Amino acid sequence: MSVRLDGMVIRLEGECRVEEAEPLLALLQEAAGREVDLGAAGPLHTAVVQVLFALRPRIRAIPGDAFTARWLLPLFGVKEGQQE
């Protein structure tokens, strides 16, 4: 599983497939204020991206996946090269 809870931080690791969207949603809805660490995340399935867009958690680290860093993070207000 590429979704892991570490205290108040949800870590997405490796390729995040469609199956990861539901656990991510549940973890974000379970407790207000949880952050998402994308530092070890690979490509994100659009279902995972939709959960992130819907709930707008704070993004804690820039992913190594170039597409996500370049095109998706600016939509969350995170600039490429910016480390949270």
N, CA, C and O atoms as a MOPAC input file, in Angstrom:
PM7 MOZYME 1SCF
protein

 N      0.84600 1    -1.17600 1     0.00000 1
 C      0.00000 1     0.00000 1     0.00000 1
 C      0.89100 1     1.24000 1     0.00000 1
 O      1.87400 1     1.30100 1     0.73900 1
 N      0.55600 1     2.20700 1    -0.81100 1
 C      1.38200 1     3.40200 1    -0.92000 1
 C      0.87900 1     4.55900 1    -0.06400 1
 O      1.44900 1     5.65000 1    -0.10300 1
 N     -0.18600 1     4.33200 1     0.70900 1
 C     -0.70600 1     5.36000 1     1.62000 1
 C     -0.42000 1     4.89700 1     3.04300 1
 O     -0.85600 1     3.82600 1     3.46400 1
 N      0.33200 1     5.73500 1     3.78600 1
 C      0.72600 1     5.34600 1     5.13600 1
 C      0.55500 1     6.53200 1     6.07000 1
 O      0.95600 1     7.65000 1     5.74700 1
 N     -0.04000 1     6.28700 1     7.22400 1
 C     -0.22900 1     7.32200 1     8.22900 1
 C      0.94500 1     7.31100 1     9.19200 1
 O      1.30700 1     6.26900 1     9.73900 1
 N      1.54000 1     8.49200 1     9.39300 1
 C      2.67300 1     8.66100 1    10.29600 1
 C      2.35700 1     9.86100 1    11.18100 1
 O      2.70900 1    10.99300 1    10.84900 1
 N      1.69700 1     9.61300 1    12.29800 1
 C      1.24900 1    10.70300 1    13.15900 1
 C      0.13300 1    11.48100 1    12.47200 1
 O     -0.91700 1    10.92000 1    12.15900 1
 N      0.35600 1    12.76200 1    12.23800 1
 C     -0.63400 1    13.59700 1    11.54200 1
 C     -0.27400 1    13.79000 1    10.07100 1
 O     -0.85100 1    14.63500 1     9.38600 1
 N      0.67900 1    13.00100 1     9.59600 1
 C      1.12400 1    13.12200 1     8.20800 1
 C      0.76300 1    11.85100 1     7.44600 1
 O      1.05400 1    10.73900 1     7.88700 1
 N      0.13200 1    12.03800 1     6.30800 1
 C     -0.16700 1    10.91600 1     5.41300 1
 C      0.93200 1    10.89400 1     4.35900 1
 O      1.11600 1    11.86800 1     3.62900 1
 N      1.64900 1     9.80300 1     4.28000 1
 C      2.74500 1     9.67900 1     3.31700 1
 C      2.28500 1     8.84500 1     2.12600 1
 O      1.81100 1     7.72000 1     2.27900 1
 N      2.43800 1     9.42400 1     0.93900 1
 C      2.16600 1     8.69100 1    -0.29500 1
 C      3.52100 1     8.26100 1    -0.84900 1
 O      4.41900 1     9.08100 1    -1.03500 1
 N      3.65200 1     6.96100 1    -1.10800 1
 C      4.94000 1     6.41900 1    -1.51500 1
 C      4.77900 1     5.57600 1    -2.77000 1
 O      3.84400 1     4.78500 1    -2.88900 1
 N      5.69900 1     5.75600 1    -3.69400 1
 C      5.67600 1     4.98000 1    -4.93100 1
 C      4.51800 1     5.38100 1    -5.82900 1
 O      3.95600 1     6.46900 1    -5.70000 1
 N      4.17800 1     4.49300 1    -6.73100 1
 C      3.06500 1     4.74300 1    -7.64900 1
 C      1.75400 1     4.65300 1    -6.88300 1
 O      1.47500 1     3.64100 1    -6.24000 1
 N      0.95900 1     5.69700 1    -6.94900 1
 C     -0.31500 1     5.73600 1    -6.23200 1
 C     -1.43700 1     5.42900 1    -7.21600 1
 O     -1.80400 1     6.26400 1    -8.04300 1
 N     -1.96600 1     4.23400 1    -7.11400 1
 C     -2.98900 1     3.74800 1    -8.03900 1
 C     -4.38300 1     4.09100 1    -7.56100 1
 O     -4.56600 1     4.65600 1    -6.48300 1
 N     -5.35200 1     3.74500 1    -8.37100 1
 C     -6.75100 1     4.06100 1    -8.07400 1
 C     -7.17600 1     3.49500 1    -6.71700 1
 O     -7.99200 1     4.10300 1    -6.02400 1
 N     -6.63800 1     2.35100 1    -6.33500 1
 C     -7.01200 1     1.71400 1    -5.06400 1
 C     -6.61600 1     2.55300 1    -3.85300 1
 O     -7.14700 1     2.35100 1    -2.76100 1
 N     -5.69100 1     3.49000 1    -4.03600 1
 C     -5.20500 1     4.30300 1    -2.92300 1
 C     -6.11900 1     5.49000 1    -2.62100 1
 O     -6.00000 1     6.10100 1    -1.56000 1
 N     -7.01900 1     5.82000 1    -3.52900 1
 C     -7.87200 1     6.99000 1    -3.35000 1
 C     -8.79000 1     6.84300 1    -2.13800 1
 O     -8.94200 1     7.78300 1    -1.35800 1
 N     -9.39200 1     5.69100 1    -1.98000 1
 C    -10.33000 1     5.49400 1    -0.85800 1
 C     -9.64200 1     5.54400 1     0.50100 1
 O    -10.13700 1     6.22700 1     1.39800 1
 N     -8.51100 1     4.84200 1     0.69400 1
 C     -7.82700 1     4.96600 1     1.99300 1
 C     -7.34000 1     6.39800 1     2.26400 1
 O     -7.37500 1     6.86500 1     3.40200 1
 N     -6.89100 1     7.08100 1     1.22000 1
 C     -6.46500 1     8.46900 1     1.37900 1
 C     -7.63900 1     9.33800 1     1.83100 1
 O     -7.50500 1    10.14000 1     2.75500 1
 N     -8.77100 1     9.17600 1     1.18500 1
 C     -9.97700 1     9.92100 1     1.55200 1
 C    -10.35800 1     9.65900 1     3.01100 1
 O    -10.64800 1    10.59100 1     3.76100 1
 N    -10.35400 1     8.39800 1     3.40100 1
 C    -10.72500 1     8.03600 1     4.77200 1
 C     -9.77600 1     8.67000 1     5.78800 1
 O    -10.22300 1     9.19800 1     6.80600 1
 N     -8.48300 1     8.62200 1     5.52100 1
 C     -7.50800 1     9.19800 1     6.45500 1
 C     -7.66000 1    10.71300 1     6.55700 1
 O     -7.52900 1    11.27800 1     7.64200 1
 N     -7.93300 1    11.36600 1     5.44300 1
 C     -8.11400 1    12.82000 1     5.47300 1
 C     -9.40000 1    13.21800 1     6.18900 1
 O     -9.44100 1    14.24600 1     6.86400 1
 N    -10.44200 1    12.41800 1     6.04700 1
 C    -11.71500 1    12.73600 1     6.69700 1
 C    -11.71600 1    12.38800 1     8.18200 1
 O    -12.48100 1    12.95900 1     8.95900 1
 N    -10.85700 1    11.45000 1     8.57100 1
 C    -10.78300 1    10.97700 1     9.95500 1
 C    -10.35900 1    12.06500 1    10.93900 1
 O    -10.88300 1    12.14000 1    12.05000 1
 N     -9.41000 1    12.90600 1    10.53100 1
 C     -8.87700 1    13.92100 1    11.44800 1
 C     -8.55000 1    15.19200 1    10.67400 1
 O     -7.82600 1    15.16000 1     9.67900 1
 N     -9.08500 1    16.29100 1    11.13500 1
 C     -8.80100 1    17.58100 1    10.50500 1
 C     -7.33700 1    17.94700 1    10.72200 1
 O     -6.75600 1    17.62800 1    11.75900 1
 N     -6.75900 1    18.60400 1     9.75500 1
 C     -5.39100 1    19.09700 1     9.90900 1
 C     -4.30300 1    18.14400 1     9.46300 1
 O     -3.12200 1    18.47400 1     9.56500 1
 N     -4.66700 1    16.97500 1     8.97200 1
 C     -3.63000 1    16.07000 1     8.47900 1
 C     -2.99400 1    16.65500 1     7.22000 1
 O     -3.66400 1    17.26800 1     6.39000 1
 N     -1.69500 1    16.45100 1     7.10300 1
 C     -0.94200 1    16.91600 1     5.94700 1
 C     -0.59500 1    15.72500 1     5.07400 1
 O     -0.63000 1    14.57900 1     5.52300 1
 N     -0.26200 1    16.00400 1     3.83000 1
 C      0.12000 1    14.94500 1     2.89900 1
 C      1.55900 1    15.17900 1     2.45300 1
 O      1.90500 1    16.25400 1     1.96200 1
 N      2.38600 1    14.16300 1     2.63200 1
 C      3.78700 1    14.20200 1     2.22400 1
 C      3.90800 1    13.45300 1     0.90500 1
 O      3.68400 1    12.24400 1     0.84400 1
 N      4.26200 1    14.17900 1    -0.14700 1
 C      4.41300 1    13.57300 1    -1.47400 1
 C      5.87800 1    13.31500 1    -1.82700 1
 O      6.18800 1    12.96600 1    -2.96600 1
 N      6.76800 1    13.48400 1    -0.86900 1
 C      8.19900 1    13.37100 1    -1.11700 1
 C      8.63800 1    12.06100 1    -1.75300 1
 O      9.58200 1    12.05700 1    -2.54300 1
 N      7.99200 1    10.96700 1    -1.43700 1
 C      8.36600 1     9.66600 1    -1.98600 1
 C      7.34400 1     9.15900 1    -3.00200 1
 O      7.39800 1     8.00300 1    -3.42300 1
 N      6.41500 1    10.02900 1    -3.39100 1
 C      5.35100 1     9.61200 1    -4.31100 1
 C      5.84900 1     9.58100 1    -5.74700 1
 O      6.62700 1    10.43000 1    -6.18100 1
 N      5.37900 1     8.58100 1    -6.46300 1
 C      5.60300 1     8.50100 1    -7.90000 1
 C      4.39300 1     9.09200 1    -8.59700 1
 O      3.76900 1    10.02200 1    -8.08500 1
 N      4.06100 1     8.56100 1    -9.75500 1
 C      2.87600 1     9.05000 1   -10.46100 1
 C      1.61700 1     8.85500 1    -9.62100 1
 O      1.46300 1     7.84600 1    -8.93200 1
 N      0.71300 1     9.84500 1    -9.69000 1
 C     -0.54100 1     9.79600 1    -8.94200 1
 C     -1.69300 1     9.51700 1    -9.89700 1
 O     -1.85100 1    10.19900 1   -10.90900 1
 N     -2.49300 1     8.51400 1    -9.56800 1
 C     -3.69600 1     8.24000 1   -10.36600 1
 C     -4.63400 1     9.43700 1   -10.23600 1
 O     -4.63500 1    10.11700 1    -9.20900 1
 N     -5.42100 1     9.69400 1   -11.25800 1
 C     -6.32400 1    10.85000 1   -11.21900 1
 C     -7.31600 1    10.77000 1   -10.06300 1
 O     -7.75600 1    11.81000 1    -9.57400 1
 N     -7.68000 1     9.58000 1    -9.61400 1
 C     -8.58500 1     9.45300 1    -8.46300 1
 C     -7.91900 1     9.98900 1    -7.20100 1
 O     -8.57500 1    10.62200 1    -6.37400 1
 N     -6.63300 1     9.74200 1    -7.04900 1
 C     -5.87700 1    10.26100 1    -5.90200 1
 C     -5.79500 1    11.78300 1    -5.99200 1
 O     -5.95900 1    12.48200 1    -4.99200 1
 N     -5.54300 1    12.28300 1    -7.18800 1
 C     -5.48000 1    13.73000 1    -7.40000 1
 C     -6.83000 1    14.37000 1    -7.07300 1
 O     -6.87800 1    15.44200 1    -6.47000 1
 N     -7.90600 1    13.72900 1    -7.46000 1
 C     -9.24300 1    14.26000 1    -7.18600 1
 C     -9.51100 1    14.35700 1    -5.68300 1
 O    -10.12000 1    15.32300 1    -5.22400 1
 N     -9.06400 1    13.36800 1    -4.92100 1
 C     -9.22600 1    13.42200 1    -3.46300 1
 C     -8.44800 1    14.61200 1    -2.90500 1
 O     -8.94900 1    15.35100 1    -2.05900 1
 N     -7.22300 1    14.78600 1    -3.38800 1
 C     -6.41100 1    15.90800 1    -2.92000 1
 C     -7.06200 1    17.24500 1    -3.27500 1
 O     -7.07600 1    18.16400 1    -2.45700 1
 N     -7.59900 1    17.35600 1    -4.48800 1
 C     -8.27000 1    18.59700 1    -4.88800 1
 C     -9.53400 1    18.84200 1    -4.07700 1
 O     -9.82500 1    19.98100 1    -3.71200 1
 N    -10.27600 1    17.79900 1    -3.79700 1
 C    -11.54100 1    17.94700 1    -3.07400 1
 C    -11.32300 1    18.38400 1    -1.62400 1
 O    -12.04700 1    19.23800 1    -1.11000 1
 N    -10.32200 1    17.79400 1    -0.97100 1
 C    -10.13400 1    18.06400 1     0.45800 1
 C     -9.04000 1    19.08900 1     0.76200 1
 O     -8.96300 1    19.59600 1     1.88100 1
 N     -8.20800 1    19.39100 1    -0.21000 1
 C     -7.17900 1    20.43700 1    -0.09400 1
 C     -6.32900 1    20.36300 1     1.17200 1
 O     -6.22700 1    21.34900 1     1.90200 1
 N     -5.71100 1    19.19800 1     1.44500 1
 C     -4.81500 1    19.14200 1     2.61300 1
 C     -3.54400 1    19.93700 1     2.31800 1
 O     -3.23600 1    20.22300 1     1.16100 1
 N     -2.82300 1    20.28500 1     3.35300 1
 C     -1.52400 1    20.93900 1     3.16500 1
 C     -0.56500 1    19.91600 1     2.58100 1
 O     -0.45000 1    18.80100 1     3.09000 1
 N      0.12400 1    20.29700 1     1.51000 1
 C      1.10500 1    19.42000 1     0.88000 1
 C      2.44400 1    19.71600 1     1.52400 1
 O      2.90700 1    20.85700 1     1.54300 1
 N      3.05500 1    18.66900 1     2.04900 1
 C      4.23500 1    18.84900 1     2.88200 1
 C      5.56100 1    18.72900 1     2.13800 1
 O      6.52300 1    19.39500 1     2.52200 1
 N      5.65300 1    17.92400 1     1.10600 1
 C      6.92200 1    17.74700 1     0.39700 1
 C      6.66200 1    17.58400 1    -1.09500 1
 O      5.63400 1    17.04900 1    -1.51100 1
 N      7.59900 1    18.05000 1    -1.87400 1
 C      7.50800 1    18.00000 1    -3.32600 1
 C      7.81600 1    16.58000 1    -3.80300 1
 O      8.79400 1    15.97700 1    -3.36200 1
 N      6.98000 1    16.03900 1    -4.70800 1
 C      7.22200 1    14.67800 1    -5.19900 1
 C      8.38000 1    14.62300 1    -6.18900 1
 O      8.71700 1    15.61700 1    -6.83200 1
 N      8.98000 1    13.44100 1    -6.29900 1
 C     10.02800 1    13.22500 1    -7.27600 1
 C      9.47400 1    13.09800 1    -8.68400 1
 O     10.20600 1    13.28900 1    -9.65500 1
 N      8.20100 1    12.78100 1    -8.80600 1
 C      7.58200 1    12.63700 1   -10.12100 1
 C      7.50700 1    14.01400 1   -10.77900 1
 O      6.85300 1    14.92200 1   -10.26600 1
 N      8.18300 1    14.15900 1   -11.92400 1
 C      8.30200 1    15.45400 1   -12.59600 1
 C      6.94900 1    16.01300 1   -13.02600 1
 O      6.72400 1    17.21700 1   -12.89900 1
 N      6.04700 1    15.18000 1   -13.52900 1
 C      4.74300 1    15.66000 1   -13.97900 1
 C      3.95200 1    16.25300 1   -12.81800 1
 O      3.39100 1    17.34300 1   -12.92700 1
 N      3.91500 1    15.52900 1   -11.71900 1
 C      3.17700 1    16.00500 1   -10.55000 1
 C      3.76500 1    17.31300 1   -10.03300 1
 O      3.03200 1    18.25700 1    -9.73800 1
 N      5.08600 1    17.36200 1    -9.92500 1
 C      5.73600 1    18.56600 1    -9.41500 1
 C      5.50500 1    19.75600 1   -10.33600 1
 O      5.26000 1    20.86600 1    -9.86400 1
 N      5.58000 1    19.54100 1   -11.62200 1
 C      5.49100 1    20.65300 1   -12.58300 1
 C      4.06600 1    21.12500 1   -12.82700 1
 O      3.82000 1    22.32900 1   -12.89800 1
 N      3.12200 1    20.19400 1   -12.95700 1
 C      1.78700 1    20.55200 1   -13.42100 1
 C      0.70100 1    20.52300 1   -12.35100 1
 O     -0.25000 1    21.30100 1   -12.42300 1
 N      0.82100 1    19.65500 1   -11.37400 1
 C     -0.25500 1    19.53300 1   -10.38500 1
 C     -0.03700 1    20.38100 1    -9.14100 1
 O     -0.98000 1    20.99800 1    -8.64400 1
 N      1.18600 1    20.42300 1    -8.63100 1
 C      1.42200 1    21.15800 1    -7.38800 1
 C      1.07600 1    22.63800 1    -7.47800 1
 O      0.56800 1    23.18700 1    -6.50000 1
 N      1.32600 1    23.32000 1    -8.61000 1
 C      0.91800 1    24.72400 1    -8.68100 1
 C     -0.58900 1    24.91900 1    -8.47500 1
 O     -1.02100 1    25.97400 1    -8.01200 1
 N     -1.37400 1    23.91700 1    -8.81400 1
 C     -2.81800 1    24.01400 1    -8.60900 1
 C     -3.18300 1    23.96200 1    -7.12500 1
 O     -4.28200 1    24.35600 1    -6.73500 1
 N     -2.25000 1    23.47300 1    -6.30100 1
 C     -2.43800 1    23.45100 1    -4.84500 1
 C     -1.76700 1    24.65000 1    -4.18300 1
 O     -1.78300 1    24.77800 1    -2.95900 1
 N     -1.18000 1    25.52400 1    -4.99000 1
 C     -0.50400 1    26.68800 1    -4.44400 1
 C      0.93100 1    26.42200 1    -4.02900 1
 O      1.54300 1    27.23800 1    -3.34100 1
 N      1.47200 1    25.28200 1    -4.44400 1
 C      2.85600 1    24.93200 1    -4.13500 1
 C      3.66500 1    25.13900 1    -5.40700 1
 O      3.32200 1    24.60600 1    -6.46200 1
 N      4.74400 1    25.92000 1    -5.30200 1
 C      5.57300 1    26.18700 1    -6.47100 1
 C      6.63100 1    25.12300 1    -6.62300 1
 O      7.13200 1    24.58300 1    -5.63600 1
 N      6.97700 1    24.81700 1    -7.88100 1
 C      8.03200 1    23.84900 1    -8.16700 1
 C      9.32000 1    24.32900 1    -7.51900 1
 O      9.67500 1    25.50200 1    -7.62800 1
 N     10.01600 1    23.42900 1    -6.85000 1
 C     11.24800 1    23.78000 1    -6.16900 1
 C     11.02200 1    24.25600 1    -4.74200 1
 O     11.98400 1    24.39700 1    -3.98800 1
 N      9.78200 1    24.50700 1    -4.35400 1
 C      9.45500 1    24.94700 1    -2.99600 1
 C      9.35400 1    23.72700 1    -2.09800 1
 O      8.63800 1    22.77900 1    -2.42000 1
 N     10.04600 1    23.73600 1    -1.00200 1
 C      9.97800 1    22.63800 1    -0.03600 1
 C      9.18400 1    23.11100 1     1.15500 1
 O      9.53700 1    24.11700 1     1.77100 1
 N      8.12500 1    22.41400 1     1.49300 1
 C      7.26600 1    22.79000 1     2.63100 1
 C      7.91000 1    22.32200 1     3.92300 1
 O      7.35700 1    22.53400 1     5.00200 1

